[in-house]
Amino acid sequence: MPQRIAVVTTSRADYGHLYWPMRGIEEHRDLSLDLIVMGAHLSPTFGRTVDLIEADGFEIRARVECLDPEDSDAGMARTIGVATTGLTEVLADLRPDILLLIADRYEMLAPASVAVALRIPIAHIEGGDVSEGAIDDAVRNALTKMAHLHFTPTEVARQRVLAMGEETWRVVHSGAPSLDHLRLSTRPDLPSLEATLGQALSDRLCVVAYHPVTLQPNTTLEADALFAVLSTWQEQIVFCFPNADAGSSELARRAREFCAAREDATLYVNLDHLTYWALLERAELLVGNSSSAIMESPSLSLPAVDIGERQRGRTRAANIIHADPTTAAISTAMRRARDPDFRDSLRGLVNPYGDGHASERIVAGLAAAPARDILLHKRALALDPTNAAFCHDDENSTRPR
């Protein structure tokens, strides 16, 4: 029988990354897909993006309502608790061979915790990366240690996972699967994109993707400087809706007020992944603190201004311009991003996050995974007494047959 792979998706952000791995699982003769949808996907506030999943033709095996209505850190914690209860029933019933999770969203702690208790092996995509300014960093590292197979977005990330003591056979440098859309997906052309958005697009479009900085007590404080700079910006602006984190409603409110005062600014609650990619292809620059700037914009040689602490520590390509969360720093960075010489310098840019073949490597890794008992029994590697480094040539790191 095919190996049953359960995949959890919680929002538009991770769904765009999981789309091609899920297609690959569906098409592989030795794998079958059990899709679990939860969190912001089921919320009208965040665009009820479960409808997009169904429109794409995926069969949903289970839905878990868990997103707490309170926009706070306590609400985030309750979301984890409710999700854990709901997923216990789902995963105890499905008992998949492997649970596939991605990235670093706080609600992913719920399926991982349930899987550990139920002795379900976990495969994790995008471990080993760094985002020191958000709780995402701690979540990602926790998921890495709870997981049994790892598909890392960069070679540096692979080395970090190995440094955490993971056996070499468990760790594959796959690349980021969101980049597979550039190779495999057909993005809307300009007339179709403008029809979807309901407006004409300028050649000098600025896309803003900004989210709460969850490691700070005031998760929206760094946004003050951004909105101050945007108030002086003379070109067209498109805002993407913030993630479902503490402070998201405040950011959404400010974006709505900003757009209400300007005819050339629009906030979109939900941009599906192909529309978003097409929008970035038409943009002059991307501004904010989203991981999509770090991971995806290099593939388009798109100048991107990364603001503040949220993505601190990430591997960066040459198109990323960091700016402290001050009006002066952001203004300077946005002017540099628009400089024709800077854009010309990005010709032939190589994205460190991958080549558009990540889903193939992920699916191949899942299909070649050893039996459950082997996956579950992780072995501690020997330490090199000269520098306390893990010895990955130890016999325990050899892939079981």
Secondary structure, 3 states (H helix, E strand, C coil): CCEEEEEEECCHHHHHHHHHHHHHHHHCCCEEEEEEEEHHHHCHHHCCCHHHHHHCCCCEEEEECCCCCCCCHHHHHHHHHHHHHHHHHHHHHHCCCEEEEECCCHHHHHHHHHHHHCCCCEEEECCCCCCCCCCHHHHHHHHHHHCCEEEECCHHHHHHHHHCCCCHHHEEECCCHHHHHHHHCCCCCHHHHHHHHCCCCCCCCEEEECCCCCCCCCCCCCHHHHHHHHCCCCCCEEEECCCCCCCHHHHHHHHHHHHHCCCCEEEECCCCHHHHHHHHHHCCEEEECCHHHHHCHHHHCCCEEEECCCCCCCCCCCCEEEECCCHHHHHHHHHHHHCHHHHHCCCCCCCCCCCCCHHHHHHHHHHCCCCHHHHHCCCCCCEECCCCEECCCCHHHCCCC
